[in-house]
Amino acid sequence: MPKMIFVSLPVTDLKRATAFYEAVGAVKNPQFSDETASCMVFSETIFAMLVTHDKFRQFTPRPIMDARAASQVLLCLSADSRSEVDDIVGKAVVAGGMPDPSPKEEFSFMYGRSFEDPDGHMWGVTWVDMAAAPAQPDMAHA
């Protein structure tokens, strides 16, 4: 069985956050969702757990940071094409997100954009032409 990743994100409005992530292509799994959390499925191995602040505090004694004021993680989804990158960012904007809080990445073998969700969590969306990537001499610095 492949390893799975669950990213837990504290959210201020669970209903709004759930609708936002559905709009950018995640599917809510009701089996692992309730009035305090929504399990949003991006793929068979990637899940975002949207968790109310009260529920999030049950997992850590540390304070919940404002994602607009401090960064703790960098999140990125892969895309199958340049147009899918733009499509996902466009869906995020329509759903109330902010486009491109980080600089766009545009190389011959890679294209990336980003969006910020309503709680300030930043997500990158990146397409990479894997066949062309090894030919790039300075890919590690791209």
Long-range contacts (C-beta under 8 A, 24 or more apart in sequence): 2-44, 2-45, 3-45, 4-44, 4-45, 4-46, 4-47, 5-45, 5-46, 5-47, 6-47, 6-48, 6-49, 7-46, 7-47, 7-48, 7-49, 7-73, 7-75, 8-48, 8-49, 8-51, 8-56, 8-59, 9-48, 9-49, 9-50, 9-51, 9-117, 9-119, 9-121, 10-51, 10-52, 10-53, 10-56, 10-64, 10-119, 11-50, 11-51, 11-52, 11-53, 11-118, 11-119, 12-53, 12-119, 13-118, 14-38, 14-50, 14-51, 14-52, 16-96, 16-118, 17-50, 17-117, 17-118, 17-119, 18-50, 19-95, 20-92, 20-95, 20-96, 20-97, 20-117, 20-118, 21-48, 21-50, 21-117, 23-91, 23-92, 23-94, 23-95, 24-88, 24-91, 24-92, 24-95, 24-97, 24-115, 25-88, 25-91, 42-77, 46-77, 66-120, 67-119, 67-120, 67-121, 67-122, 68-116, 68-120, 69-120, 71-122, 74-122, 74-124, 75-121, 75-122, 75-123, 75-124, 76-112, 76-123, 76-124, 76-125, 76-126, 77-123, 77-124, 77-125, 77-126, 78-125, 78-126, 78-127, 78-128, 79-125, 79-126, 79-127, 80-127, 81-127, 82-111, 82-127, 84-125, 84-127, 85-111, 85-112, 85-113, 85-125, 85-126, 85-127, 86-113, 88-115, 88-125, 89-113, 89-114, 89-115, 89-125, 92-117, 92-123, 105-142, 107-136, 107-142, 108-132, 108-136, 109-133, 109-135, 109-136, 109-139, 110-142
